[in-house]
Amino acid sequence: MKSIISSRPFGVEMESHPVVAGGEIANVIQANSHRKVIKTKWKQTIKNDFWHVKTDSTCGGGEAKGWEIASFKASGYSELLEICKVAKALRKKGLKCGEDCGLHVHVDISDFSIEQAAVLLAYWVKIEKVVLKSVPGSRSNNKFCRHISSKIINKNKKLDALNFWNFYKPKDKSIHSNRDKRVTMNLVNYMTYIEEPLFARSTVEFRFPEGTFSDRDIGNWVIFFINFVENIKNKKMPDNFLCVSNVSDLLNICGIKNNKNKKWFFERISVYDTKKKWKKISKNLIYNNNFI
């Protein structure tokens, strides 16, 4: 099982409605993790080795503020299991998510050159529409995780990595009210890190999954995103930016190694896709237990 995830660092942010007091949330985390827990008003967390419980004005569920629970900077399968254990305990405590809650996963890309970051962005454009079929409509059409592929002017044209990056990279580095952050795959942190490495997280942030405290979903999303990043690390720019049209091309880009992770992913498409093509493909794969 440990081979399904590399040692690439990552972090998880879980959003919740304010149905449980912050102190109680901290106590639950402390009972299920040996790491320090702090509770504050919202502020950015960078390279932390602790859990951070903070207020969040985007997920109040009708109240002024909800909660964001940010994990420590993690690495490897055992630390992923620790995060999943805490998530499960918080769910049992009664924490709940609504349509205004998201799950955000940060994956470290400090070892990526600008050209490699451009390639990562280019391949995300090729799979974005299909991957978004695996989440509810409230997330696939959401102002806080807007589509990137819709920005690409000519999807048939091949661009070199630097030209693509200079044209489509994030332009705004601000922390708040930043539209460049509010996309499915956010590279603002990485762009800031390139220019100011001491004051930024060197991460790509995947922002589109729905809010959840399901240990199964959180674990599989982390595995999915880390495998995608690792798989793209040594690729060259694609010949075009057209969306993938078949399972083989999709999996060749995603880099999913484990059949359980593949099954989980296609099960989600079979539930949430509102069109026929990928829903049918997913159901056939699940029925025949054939995940290539």
ABEGO torsion letter per residue (X at the ends): XAAABBABBBBBBBBBBBABBAAAAAAAAAAABABBBBBBBBBBBBGBABBBBBBBAAAAGGBABBBBBBBBBBBEAAAAAAAAAAAAAAAAAGBBBBAABBBBBBBBAAABBAAAAAAAAAAAAAAAAAAAAABBAAAABBAABBBAAAABABAABBBBAAAAAAAABBABABABGBAAABBABBAAAAAAAAABAAABBBBBBBAABBBBABAAAAAAAAAAAAAAAAAAAABBBBABABBBABAAAAAAAAGBABAAAAAAAAAAAAAABABAAAAAAAAAAAAAGBAX
